Every structure is written in structure tokens, then in C-alpha cells.
């Protein structure tokens, strides 16, 4: 009836939230007909600009100061709806979304590392991947 509902789930990525809803007993036809998008987010520590990550008194020797978000937005497209209705695996839904332009948590993290905002170790810690997968 046009109500906007926001909720939180603990999952590894946006596509896994769909499987989690179904695991919680929501029928796939309800998920694909009512869901418009899923946002996955993680916080990562920011490299301290003053010491460039080497550690100083201001950052208490950590090399980090403040935090920033890493985001993955999965838009529920007609193709995604078909996959949800067919009870497709999360990795298939994620692959379809990535093929349509979704930026994964890993790719978003890589962008922050490339921009010097954070480190590969910090992204790996936040999104449970190895440093090698981030770089």
C-alpha cells in the first residue's frame, strides 16, 4: 500500500540479504514484488592525513583518524526479480547485479585504497577478504 520500510540484516553483502529474507520465511514472490533495493555497508578507518598513516601523537600512533563508509547498492531490476523468484543463489544474483553496473563492496573498497583514503588491510578487515583480493 505504498509504505516505505527500512530494516537491517547481518549478511556479508547485499545479495546475501535476499537469501536471508527467504531463510526468515519471507516467500520469494513477496521479496521480488516488494523489495526495491538492498544496501550493504561497512565502516573503515581513514588514513590520518597529517602523518599519512605512519602514526603520530594526534592519531595515537595508529596511522588512522576517523572513519568512512564502503557501500554496495543492489538495485532490484526485472532480471533480479526473475532470479529471486527462481530462488537463485546469492552469488548468481550478485553476478547479475555486477553485470548491470553494481559496484561490489570489494570494488568500492579498492577505490578507497586507490584514492589513499584507507588501506588494503583495513578494507580486508572490514569486508572479510584478504589483502591480495583488495589490491
N, CA, C and O atoms as a GROMACS GRO file, in nm:
protein
  540
    1UNK      N    1   0.081  -0.120   0.000
    1UNK     CA    2   0.000   0.000   0.000
    1UNK      C    3   0.085   0.126   0.000
    1UNK      O    4   0.042   0.232   0.046
    2UNK      N    5   0.207   0.114  -0.051
    2UNK     CA    6   0.291   0.232  -0.063
    2UNK      C    7   0.372   0.266   0.059
    2UNK      O    8   0.427   0.376   0.066
    3UNK      N    9   0.383   0.178   0.156
    3UNK     CA   10   0.462   0.206   0.275
    3UNK      C   11   0.609   0.179   0.248
    3UNK      O   12   0.645   0.080   0.185
    4UNK      N   13   0.693   0.269   0.297
    4UNK     CA   14   0.837   0.250   0.288
    4UNK      C   15   0.884   0.185   0.417
    4UNK      O   16   0.860   0.238   0.526
    5UNK      N   17   0.950   0.072   0.406
    5UNK     CA   18   1.001   0.001   0.524
    5UNK      C   19   1.152  -0.014   0.508
    5UNK      O   20   1.200  -0.062   0.406
    6UNK      N   21   1.225   0.029   0.609
    6UNK     CA   22   1.370   0.012   0.613
    6UNK      C   23   1.401  -0.086   0.725
    6UNK      O   24   1.340  -0.082   0.832
    7UNK      N   25   1.496  -0.174   0.701
    7UNK     CA   26   1.530  -0.274   0.801
    7UNK      C   27   1.679  -0.303   0.794
    7UNK      O   28   1.747  -0.259   0.702
    8UNK      N   29   1.729  -0.376   0.892
    8UNK     CA   30   1.869  -0.418   0.890
    8UNK      C   31   1.877  -0.569   0.904
    8UNK      O   32   1.796  -0.632   0.972
    9UNK      N   33   1.975  -0.625   0.837
    9UNK     CA   34   2.007  -0.768   0.846
    9UNK      C   35   2.158  -0.779   0.852
    9UNK      O   36   2.229  -0.695   0.797
   10UNK      N   37   2.207  -0.881   0.916
   10UNK     CA   38   2.351  -0.904   0.920
   10UNK      C   39   2.386  -1.009   0.814
   10UNK      O   40   2.359  -1.128   0.832
   11UNK      N   41   2.446  -0.962   0.704
   11UNK     CA   42   2.489  -1.050   0.596
   11UNK      C   43   2.624  -1.002   0.543
   11UNK      O   44   2.668  -0.892   0.577
   12UNK      N   45   2.689  -1.083   0.461
   12UNK     CA   46   2.820  -1.047   0.408
   12UNK      C   47   2.814  -0.944   0.296
   12UNK      O   48   2.910  -0.869   0.275
   13UNK      N   49   2.703  -0.941   0.223
   13UNK     CA   50   2.690  -0.848   0.111
   13UNK      C   51   2.542  -0.827   0.081
   13UNK      O   52   2.456  -0.889   0.145
   14UNK      N   53   2.512  -0.742  -0.014
   14UNK     CA   54   2.373  -0.708  -0.044
   14UNK      C   55   2.294  -0.828  -0.095
   14UNK      O   56   2.180  -0.848  -0.053
   15UNK      N   57   2.352  -0.906  -0.184
   15UNK     CA   58   2.280  -1.020  -0.241
   15UNK      C   59   2.246  -1.124  -0.135
   15UNK      O   60   2.142  -1.190  -0.144
   16UNK      N   61   2.331  -1.140  -0.036
   16UNK     CA   62   2.305  -1.237   0.071
   16UNK      C   63   2.185  -1.198   0.156
   16UNK      O   64   2.124  -1.284   0.220
   17UNK      N   65   2.150  -1.070   0.158
   17UNK     CA   66   2.033  -1.026   0.233
   17UNK      C   67   1.905  -1.086   0.176
   17UNK      O   68   1.810  -1.113   0.249
   18UNK      N   69   1.903  -1.107   0.045
   18UNK     CA   70   1.784  -1.166  -0.018
   18UNK      C   71   1.765  -1.309   0.030
   18UNK      O   72   1.654  -1.349   0.067
   19UNK      N   73   1.873  -1.386   0.030
   19UNK     CA   74   1.866  -1.523   0.080
   19UNK      C   75   1.827  -1.525   0.227
   19UNK      O   76   1.754  -1.613   0.271
   20UNK      N   77   1.877  -1.428   0.303
   20UNK     CA   78   1.845  -1.421   0.446
   20UNK      C   79   1.697  -1.394   0.467
   20UNK      O   80   1.636  -1.454   0.556
   21UNK      N   81   1.637  -1.306   0.388
   21UNK     CA   82   1.493  -1.281   0.398
   21UNK      C   83   1.414  -1.410   0.373
   21UNK      O   84   1.318  -1.440   0.444
   22UNK      N   85   1.455  -1.484   0.271
   22UNK     CA   86   1.387  -1.609   0.238
   22UNK      C   87   1.407  -1.711   0.351
   22UNK      O   88   1.315  -1.784   0.386
   23UNK      N   89   1.529  -1.716   0.408
   23UNK     CA   90   1.556  -1.804   0.522
   23UNK      C   91   1.469  -1.768   0.642
   23UNK      O   92   1.432  -1.856   0.722
   24UNK      N   93   1.435  -1.641   0.656
   24UNK     CA   94   1.350  -1.596   0.766
   24UNK      C   95   1.202  -1.626   0.741
   24UNK      O   96   1.118  -1.599   0.827
   25UNK      N   97   1.170  -1.683   0.624
   25UNK     CA   98   1.034  -1.725   0.597
   25UNK      C   99   0.956  -1.636   0.503
   25UNK      O  100   0.837  -1.659   0.479
   26UNK      N  101   1.020  -1.533   0.447
   26UNK     CA  102   0.951  -1.447   0.350
   26UNK      C  103   0.951  -1.520   0.216
   26UNK      O  104   1.057  -1.560   0.166
   27UNK      N  105   0.835  -1.537   0.158
   27UNK     CA  106   0.824  -1.609   0.032
   27UNK      C  107   0.894  -1.530  -0.080
   27UNK      O  108   0.887  -1.408  -0.084
   28UNK      N  109   0.963  -1.601  -0.170
   28UNK     CA  110   1.033  -1.533  -0.280
   28UNK      C  111   0.944  -1.440  -0.362
   28UNK      O  112   0.991  -1.335  -0.407
   29UNK      N  113   0.818  -1.477  -0.384
   29UNK     CA  114   0.730  -1.390  -0.463
   29UNK      C  115   0.705  -1.258  -0.391
   29UNK      O  116   0.686  -1.154  -0.456
   30UNK      N  117   0.705  -1.259  -0.257
   30UNK     CA  118   0.690  -1.135  -0.181
   30UNK      C  119   0.817  -1.052  -0.185
   30UNK      O  120   0.812  -0.929  -0.194
   31UNK      N  121   0.931  -1.120  -0.178
   31UNK     CA  122   1.060  -1.049  -0.184
   31UNK      C  123   1.073  -0.980  -0.319
   31UNK      O  124   1.104  -0.861  -0.324
   32UNK      N  125   1.050  -1.053  -0.427
   32UNK     CA  126   1.073  -0.994  -0.560
   32UNK      C  127   0.967  -0.891  -0.597
   32UNK      O  128   0.992  -0.805  -0.681
   33UNK      N  129   0.850  -0.897  -0.536
   33UNK     CA  130   0.747  -0.798  -0.571
   33UNK      C  131   0.752  -0.673  -0.484
   33UNK      O  132   0.698  -0.569  -0.524
   34UNK      N  133   0.815  -0.680  -0.368
   34UNK     CA  134   0.812  -0.563  -0.279
   34UNK      C  135   0.948  -0.499  -0.254
   34UNK      O  136   0.954  -0.382  -0.215
   35UNK      N  137   1.056  -0.571  -0.275
   35UNK     CA  138   1.189  -0.516  -0.249
   35UNK      C  139   1.233  -0.428  -0.366
   35UNK      O  140   1.219  -0.467  -0.482
   36UNK      N  141   1.287  -0.310  -0.336
   36UNK     CA  142   1.336  -0.221  -0.443
   36UNK      C  143   1.487  -0.211  -0.445
   36UNK      O  144   1.545  -0.180  -0.549
   37UNK      N  145   1.551  -0.237  -0.334
   37UNK     CA  146   1.697  -0.231  -0.330
   37UNK      C  147   1.750  -0.279  -0.198
   37UNK      O  148   1.678  -0.286  -0.098
   38UNK      N  149   1.879  -0.313  -0.197
   38UNK     CA  150   1.947  -0.357  -0.076
   38UNK      C  151   2.081  -0.285  -0.071
   38UNK      O  152   2.157  -0.285  -0.168
   39UNK      N  153   2.110  -0.223   0.042
   39UNK     CA  154   2.236  -0.153   0.062
   39UNK      C  155   2.320  -0.226   0.166
   39UNK      O  156   2.276  -0.247   0.279
   40UNK      N  157   2.440  -0.266   0.127
   40UNK     CA  158   2.536  -0.323   0.222
   40UNK      C  159   2.636  -0.214   0.254
   40UNK      O  160   2.677  -0.138   0.165
   41UNK      N  161   2.676  -0.206   0.379
   41UNK     CA  162   2.771  -0.102   0.417
   41UNK      C  163   2.867  -0.152   0.524
   41UNK      O  164   2.832  -0.236   0.606
   42UNK      N  165   2.986  -0.098   0.520
   42UNK     CA  166   3.088  -0.127   0.620
   42UNK      C  167   3.160   0.003   0.650
   42UNK      O  168   3.172   0.091   0.564
   43UNK      N  169   3.208   0.016   0.772
   43UNK     CA  170   3.292   0.130   0.809
   43UNK      C  171   3.437   0.088   0.807
   43UNK      O  172   3.473  -0.019   0.857
   44UNK      N  173   3.521   0.173   0.750
   44UNK     CA  174   3.666   0.151   0.752
   44UNK      C  175   3.733   0.275   0.810
   44UNK      O  176   3.683   0.386   0.796
   45UNK      N  177   3.846   0.252   0.874
   45UNK     CA  178   3.920   0.365   0.929
   45UNK      C  179   3.989   0.442   0.816
   45UNK      O  180   4.036   0.384   0.718
   46UNK      N  181   3.993   0.574   0.831
   46UNK     CA  182   4.059   0.663   0.734
   46UNK      C  183   4.205   0.678   0.770
   46UNK      O  184   4.240   0.691   0.888
   47UNK      N  185   4.291   0.677   0.669
   47UNK     CA  186   4.433   0.706   0.691
   47UNK      C  187   4.443   0.850   0.741
   47UNK      O  188   4.382   0.941   0.685
   48UNK      N  189   4.520   0.870   0.848
   48UNK     CA  190   4.537   1.004   0.904
   48UNK      C  191   4.619   1.087   0.806
   48UNK      O  192   4.735   1.055   0.777
   49UNK      N  193   4.559   1.194   0.756
   49UNK     CA  194   4.622   1.276   0.653
   49UNK      C  195   4.750   1.343   0.701
   49UNK      O  196   4.845   1.358   0.625
   50UNK      N  197   4.753   1.383   0.828
   50UNK     CA  198   4.869   1.457   0.878
   50UNK      C  199   4.996   1.373   0.880
   50UNK      O  200   5.104   1.423   0.847
   51UNK      N  201   4.985   1.245   0.916
   51UNK     CA  202   5.105   1.160   0.923
   51UNK      C  203   5.109   1.058   0.810
   51UNK      O  204   5.202   0.978   0.801
   52UNK      N  205   5.008   1.061   0.724
   52UNK     CA  206   4.998   0.971   0.608
   52UNK      C  207   5.008   0.823   0.647
   52UNK      O  208   5.068   0.742   0.577
   53UNK      N  209   4.948   0.791   0.761
   53UNK     CA  210   4.941   0.652   0.803
   53UNK      C  211   5.061   0.601   0.879
   53UNK      O  212   5.065   0.483   0.916
   54UNK      N  213   5.160   0.686   0.904
   54UNK     CA  214   5.280   0.640   0.974
   54UNK      C  215   5.262   0.636   1.124
   54UNK      O  216   5.338   0.569   1.194
   55UNK      N  217   5.164   0.707   1.175
   55UNK     CA  218   5.140   0.714   1.318
   55UNK      C  219   5.202   0.838   1.378
   55UNK      O  220   5.316   0.873   1.350
   56UNK      N  221   5.125   0.905   1.461
   56UNK     CA  222   5.172   1.026   1.527
   56UNK      C  223   5.094   1.042   1.657
   56UNK      O  224   5.008   0.960   1.690
   57UNK      N  225   5.124   1.147   1.730
   57UNK     CA  226   5.056   1.171   1.857
   57UNK      C  227   4.906   1.195   1.835
   57UNK      O  228   4.824   1.148   1.914
   58UNK      N  229   4.872   1.269   1.730
   58UNK     CA  230   4.731   1.304   1.705
   58UNK      C  231   4.644   1.182   1.678
   58UNK      O  232   4.526   1.182   1.712
   59UNK      N  233   4.701   1.078   1.616
   59UNK     CA  234   4.623   0.956   1.588
   59UNK      C  235   4.660   0.844   1.684
   59UNK      O  236   4.624   0.728   1.663
   60UNK      N  237   4.732   0.879   1.790
   60UNK     CA  238   4.776   0.783   1.893
   60UNK      C  239   4.856   0.669   1.833
   60UNK      O  240   4.847   0.554   1.878
   61UNK      N  241   4.934   0.701   1.731
   61UNK     CA  242   5.024   0.604   1.672
   61UNK      C  243   4.960   0.501   1.580
   61UNK      O  244   5.029   0.412   1.530
   62UNK      N  245   4.829   0.512   1.557
   62UNK     CA  246   4.760   0.411   1.477
   62UNK      C  247   4.776   0.433   1.327
   62UNK      O  248   4.769   0.338   1.249
   63UNK      N  249   4.797   0.558   1.286
   63UNK     CA  250   4.801   0.589   1.143
   63UNK      C  251   4.664   0.616   1.085
   63UNK      O  252   4.651   0.647   0.966
   64UNK      N  253   4.560   0.603   1.167
   64UNK     CA  254   4.422   0.625   1.123
   64UNK      C  255   4.357   0.734   1.206
   64UNK      O  256   4.388   0.751   1.324
   65UNK      N  257   4.266   0.807   1.143
   65UNK     CA  258   4.187   0.906   1.216
   65UNK      C  259   4.053   0.922   1.146
   65UNK      O  260   4.047   0.966   1.031
   66UNK      N  261   3.948   0.886   1.214
   66UNK     CA  262   3.813   0.893   1.158
   66UNK      C  263   3.778   0.767   1.081
   66UNK      O  264   3.857   0.674   1.068
   67UNK      N  265   3.657   0.767   1.030
   67UNK     CA  266   3.606   0.653   0.953
   67UNK      C  267   3.530   0.703   0.831
   67UNK      O  268   3.486   0.817   0.824
   68UNK      N  269   3.517   0.613   0.735
   68UNK     CA  270   3.436   0.641   0.616
   68UNK      C  271   3.363   0.513   0.578
   68UNK      O  272   3.400   0.404   0.622
   69UNK      N  273   3.260   0.526   0.497
   69UNK     CA  274   3.180   0.411   0.459
   69UNK      C  275   3.223   0.349   0.327
   69UNK      O  276   3.272   0.416   0.237
   70UNK      N  277   3.203   0.217   0.320
   70UNK     CA  278   3.217   0.140   0.196
   70UNK      C  279   3.076   0.088   0.167
   70UNK      O  280   3.015   0.026   0.254
   71UNK      N  281   3.026   0.112   0.047
   71UNK     CA  282   2.886   0.081   0.017
   71UNK      C  283   2.871  -0.006  -0.108
   71UNK      O  284   2.950   0.002  -0.202
   72UNK      N  285   2.766  -0.088  -0.106
   72UNK     CA  286   2.727  -0.171  -0.219
   72UNK      C  287   2.575  -0.161  -0.230
   72UNK      O  288   2.504  -0.201  -0.138
   73UNK      N  289   2.526  -0.108  -0.340
   73UNK     CA  290   2.381  -0.093  -0.359
   73UNK      C  291   2.334  -0.188  -0.468
   73UNK      O  292   2.373  -0.176  -0.584
   74UNK      N  293   2.250  -0.282  -0.429
   74UNK     CA  294   2.193  -0.377  -0.524
   74UNK      C  295   2.051  -0.330  -0.556
   74UNK      O  296   1.962  -0.333  -0.471
   75UNK      N  297   2.033  -0.286  -0.679
   75UNK     CA  298   1.902  -0.242  -0.725
   75UNK      C  299   1.825  -0.364  -0.773
   75UNK      O  300   1.880  -0.448  -0.845
   76UNK      N  301   1.700  -0.375  -0.733
   76UNK     CA  302   1.618  -0.491  -0.772
   76UNK      C  303   1.556  -0.461  -0.909
   76UNK      O  304   1.451  -0.397  -0.920
   77UNK      N  305   1.624  -0.508  -1.012
   77UNK     CA  306   1.581  -0.490  -1.151
   77UNK      C  307   1.487  -0.604  -1.190
   77UNK      O  308   1.474  -0.700  -1.116
   78UNK      N  309   1.422  -0.593  -1.305
   78UNK     CA  310   1.339  -0.706  -1.351
   78UNK      C  311   1.418  -0.837  -1.359
   78UNK      O  312   1.365  -0.944  -1.328
   79UNK      N  313   1.544  -0.829  -1.401
   79UNK     CA  314   1.627  -0.950  -1.409
   79UNK      C  315   1.653  -1.007  -1.270
   79UNK      O  316   1.652  -1.129  -1.250
   80UNK      N  317   1.677  -0.920  -1.174
   80UNK     CA  318   1.699  -0.965  -1.036
   80UNK      C  319   1.571  -1.028  -0.981
   80UNK      O  320   1.577  -1.129  -0.910
   81UNK      N  321   1.456  -0.971  -1.013
   81UNK     CA  322   1.328  -1.026  -0.967
   81UNK      C  323   1.310  -1.170  -1.019
   81UNK      O  324   1.264  -1.257  -0.945
   82UNK      N  325   1.346  -1.192  -1.144
   82UNK     CA  326   1.335  -1.328  -1.201
   82UNK      C  327   1.423  -1.426  -1.124
   82UNK      O  328   1.381  -1.537  -1.095
   83UNK      N  329   1.545  -1.383  -1.093
   83UNK     CA  330   1.636  -1.470  -1.020
   83UNK      C  331   1.585  -1.499  -0.879
   83UNK      O  332   1.594  -1.611  -0.830
   84UNK      N  333   1.531  -1.397  -0.813
   84UNK     CA  334   1.477  -1.416  -0.678
   84UNK      C  335   1.360  -1.513  -0.682
   84UNK      O  336   1.352  -1.604  -0.599
   85UNK      N  337   1.269  -1.494  -0.777
   85UNK     CA  338   1.152  -1.582  -0.789
   85UNK      C  339   1.195  -1.726  -0.815
   85UNK      O  340   1.127  -1.819  -0.771
   86UNK      N  341   1.306  -1.744  -0.886
   86UNK     CA  342   1.357  -1.879  -0.915
   86UNK      C  343   1.444  -1.934  -0.803
   86UNK      O  344   1.502  -2.042  -0.816
   87UNK      N  345   1.454  -1.859  -0.692
   87UNK     CA  346   1.538  -1.899  -0.577
   87UNK      C  347   1.684  -1.918  -0.615
   87UNK      O  348   1.750  -2.011  -0.568
   88UNK      N  349   1.734  -1.830  -0.701
   88UNK     CA  350   1.875  -1.837  -0.743
   88UNK      C  351   1.966  -1.811  -0.623
   88UNK      O  352   1.928  -1.741  -0.529
   89UNK      N  353   2.085  -1.866  -0.630
   89UNK     CA  354   2.184  -1.847  -0.524
   89UNK      C  355   2.229  -1.701  -0.520
   89UNK      O  356   2.223  -1.629  -0.619
   90UNK      N  357   2.274  -1.659  -0.403
   90UNK     CA  358   2.319  -1.520  -0.383
   90UNK      C  359   2.429  -1.480  -0.480
   90UNK      O  360   2.429  -1.368  -0.530
   91UNK      N  361   2.522  -1.572  -0.507
   91UNK     CA  362   2.633  -1.537  -0.597
   91UNK      C  363   2.583  -1.512  -0.739
   91UNK      O  364   2.641  -1.431  -0.812
   92UNK      N  365   2.477  -1.580  -0.778
   92UNK     CA  366   2.420  -1.556  -0.911
   92UNK      C  367   2.351  -1.420  -0.919
   92UNK      O  368   2.360  -1.350  -1.019
   93UNK      N  369   2.281  -1.385  -0.811
   93UNK     CA  370   2.215  -1.254  -0.805
   93UNK      C  371   2.321  -1.144  -0.805
   93UNK      O  372   2.306  -1.043  -0.874
   94UNK      N  373   2.428  -1.163  -0.729
   94UNK     CA  374   2.536  -1.065  -0.724
   94UNK      C  375   2.603  -1.051  -0.860
   94UNK      O  376   2.634  -0.940  -0.903
   95UNK      N  377   2.626  -1.162  -0.928
   95UNK     CA  378   2.690  -1.158  -1.060
   95UNK      C  379   2.602  -1.082  -1.160
   95UNK      O  380   2.652  -1.004  -1.241
   96UNK      N  381   2.472  -1.106  -1.155
   96UNK     CA  382   2.380  -1.036  -1.244
   96UNK      C  383   2.383  -0.886  -1.214
   96UNK      O  384   2.387  -0.805  -1.306
   97UNK      N  385   2.381  -0.849  -1.087
   97UNK     CA  386   2.382  -0.708  -1.049
   97UNK      C  387   2.513  -0.641  -1.089
   97UNK      O  388   2.513  -0.528  -1.136
   98UNK      N  389   2.623  -0.710  -1.070
   98UNK     CA  390   2.753  -0.656  -1.109
   98UNK      C  391   2.758  -0.636  -1.260
   98UNK      O  392   2.812  -0.536  -1.308
   99UNK      N  393   2.701  -0.730  -1.334
   99UNK     CA  394   2.694  -0.718  -1.479
   99UNK      C  395   2.612  -0.598  -1.524
   99UNK      O  396   2.631  -0.547  -1.635
  100UNK      N  397   2.520  -0.554  -1.438
  100UNK     CA  398   2.438  -0.437  -1.470
  100UNK      C  399   2.492  -0.309  -1.406
  100UNK      O  400   2.423  -0.207  -1.402
  101UNK      N  401   2.615  -0.316  -1.354
  101UNK     CA  402   2.679  -0.194  -1.306
  101UNK      C  403   2.691  -0.177  -1.156
  101UNK      O  404   2.743  -0.074  -1.111
  102UNK      N  405   2.646  -0.273  -1.077
  102UNK     CA  406   2.661  -0.260  -0.933
  102UNK      C  407   2.809  -0.264  -0.895
  102UNK      O  408   2.885  -0.346  -0.947
  103UNK      N  409   2.850  -0.176  -0.805
  103UNK     CA  410   2.985  -0.178  -0.752
  103UNK      C  411   2.983  -0.259  -0.623
  103UNK      O  412   2.911  -0.225  -0.529
  104UNK      N  413   3.060  -0.367  -0.620
  104UNK     CA  414   3.063  -0.454  -0.501
  104UNK      C  415   3.136  -0.386  -0.387
  104UNK      O  416   3.207  -0.287  -0.407
  105UNK      N  417   3.118  -0.438  -0.266
  105UNK     CA  418   3.193  -0.388  -0.151
  105UNK      C  419   3.342  -0.392  -0.179
  105UNK      O  420   3.415  -0.298  -0.147
  106UNK      N  421   3.388  -0.501  -0.237
  106UNK     CA  422   3.530  -0.518  -0.268
  106UNK      C  423   3.578  -0.408  -0.363
  106UNK      O  424   3.682  -0.346  -0.340
  107UNK      N  425   3.502  -0.385  -0.470
  107UNK     CA  426   3.541  -0.281  -0.567
  107UNK      C  427   3.536  -0.142  -0.505
  107UNK      O  428   3.623  -0.059  -0.530
  108UNK      N  429   3.435  -0.116  -0.425
  108UNK     CA  430   3.425   0.014  -0.357
  108UNK      C  431   3.544   0.032  -0.263
  108UNK      O  432   3.600   0.142  -0.254
  109UNK      N  433   3.582  -0.075  -0.195
  109UNK     CA  434   3.700  -0.069  -0.107
  109UNK      C  435   3.827  -0.044  -0.185
  109UNK      O  436   3.912   0.034  -0.142
  110UNK      N  437   3.840  -0.110  -0.300
  110UNK     CA  438   3.957  -0.086  -0.386
  110UNK      C  439   3.967   0.060  -0.427
  110UNK      O  440   4.076   0.117  -0.431
  111UNK      N  441   3.854   0.120  -0.455
  111UNK     CA  442   3.852   0.261  -0.492
  111UNK      C  443   3.901   0.350  -0.380
  111UNK      O  444   3.974   0.447  -0.404
  112UNK      N  445   3.862   0.318  -0.257
  112UNK     CA  446   3.908   0.397  -0.142
  112UNK      C  447   4.057   0.378  -0.119
  112UNK      O  448   4.126   0.473  -0.080
  113UNK      N  449   4.108   0.257  -0.142
  113UNK     CA  450   4.252   0.231  -0.128
  113UNK      C  451   4.327   0.309  -0.236
  113UNK      O  452   4.427   0.374  -0.207
  114UNK      N  453   4.279   0.303  -0.360
  114UNK     CA  454   4.344   0.373  -0.471
  114UNK      C  455   4.347   0.524  -0.449
  114UNK      O  456   4.440   0.592  -0.491
  115UNK      N  457   4.243   0.576  -0.383
  115UNK     CA  458   4.236   0.720  -0.356
  115UNK      C  459   4.316   0.760  -0.232
  115UNK      O  460   4.326   0.878  -0.200
  116UNK      N  461   4.374   0.661  -0.164
  116UNK     CA  462   4.454   0.690  -0.045
  116UNK      C  463   4.372   0.718   0.079
  116UNK      O  464   4.426   0.768   0.179
  117UNK      N  465   4.243   0.689   0.076
  117UNK     CA  466   4.155   0.715   0.189
  117UNK      C  467   4.178   0.615   0.301
  117UNK      O  468   4.172   0.651   0.419
  118UNK      N  469   4.203   0.490   0.266
  118UNK     CA  470   4.224   0.384   0.364
  118UNK      C  471   4.327   0.287   0.309
  118UNK      O  472   4.386   0.312   0.205
  119UNK      N  473   4.348   0.177   0.379
  119UNK     CA  474   4.449   0.079   0.338
  119UNK      C  475   4.382  -0.052   0.296
  119UNK      O  476   4.268  -0.079   0.331
  120UNK      N  477   4.456  -0.133   0.222
  120UNK     CA  478   4.402  -0.263   0.181
  120UNK      C  479   4.378  -0.352   0.303
  120UNK      O  480   4.283  -0.429   0.305
  121UNK      N  481   4.464  -0.342   0.404
  121UNK     CA  482   4.445  -0.421   0.526
  121UNK      C  483   4.315  -0.382   0.596
  121UNK      O  484   4.245  -0.469   0.648
  122UNK      N  485   4.284  -0.255   0.596
  122UNK     CA  486   4.161  -0.209   0.661
  122UNK      C  487   4.038  -0.254   0.584
  122UNK      O  488   3.939  -0.295   0.644
  123UNK      N  489   4.042  -0.249   0.452
  123UNK     CA  490   3.930  -0.297   0.371
  123UNK      C  491   3.914  -0.448   0.391
  123UNK      O  492   3.802  -0.497   0.406
  124UNK      N  493   4.025  -0.520   0.390
  124UNK     CA  494   4.020  -0.666   0.410
  124UNK      C  495   3.958  -0.698   0.546
  124UNK      O  496   3.880  -0.793   0.557
  125UNK      N  497   3.991  -0.622   0.648
  125UNK     CA  498   3.935  -0.644   0.781
  125UNK      C  499   3.784  -0.621   0.782
  125UNK      O  500   3.709  -0.697   0.842
  126UNK      N  501   3.741  -0.516   0.714
  126UNK     CA  502   3.600  -0.478   0.719
  126UNK      C  503   3.510  -0.565   0.634
  126UNK      O  504   3.394  -0.587   0.670
  127UNK      N  505   3.560  -0.616   0.521
  127UNK     CA  506   3.472  -0.692   0.432
  127UNK      C  507   3.513  -0.838   0.419
  127UNK      O  508   3.471  -0.906   0.326
  128UNK      N  509   3.594  -0.884   0.509
  128UNK     CA  510   3.637  -1.024   0.517
  128UNK      C  511   3.692  -1.080   0.386
  128UNK      O  512   3.644  -1.181   0.334
  129UNK      N  513   3.792  -1.012   0.333
  129UNK     CA  514   3.869  -1.063   0.219
  129UNK      C  515   4.016  -1.049   0.255
  129UNK      O  516   4.050  -0.986   0.355
  130UNK      N  517   4.103  -1.107   0.176
  130UNK     CA  518   4.246  -1.094   0.201
  130UNK      C  519   4.299  -0.966   0.138
  130UNK      O  520   4.237  -0.909   0.049
  131UNK      N  521   4.416  -0.921   0.186
  131UNK     CA  522   4.480  -0.802   0.127
  131UNK      C  523   4.498  -0.820  -0.023
  131UNK      O  524   4.480  -0.726  -0.100
  132UNK      N  525   4.535  -0.942  -0.065
  132UNK     CA  526   4.562  -0.968  -0.206
  132UNK      C  527   4.436  -0.950  -0.291
  132UNK      O  528   4.444  -0.907  -0.406
  133UNK      N  529   4.320  -0.982  -0.234
  133UNK     CA  530   4.195  -0.967  -0.308
  133UNK      C  531   4.157  -0.820  -0.324
  133UNK      O  532   4.086  -0.784  -0.418
  134UNK      N  533   4.203  -0.735  -0.234
  134UNK     CA  534   4.171  -0.592  -0.240
  134UNK      C  535   4.259  -0.523  -0.343
  134UNK      O  536   4.210  -0.440  -0.420
  135UNK      N  537   4.387  -0.556  -0.345
  135UNK     CA  538   4.483  -0.488  -0.432
  135UNK      C  539   4.463  -0.525  -0.575
  135UNK      O  540   4.536  -0.477  -0.662
   0.00000   0.00000   0.00000
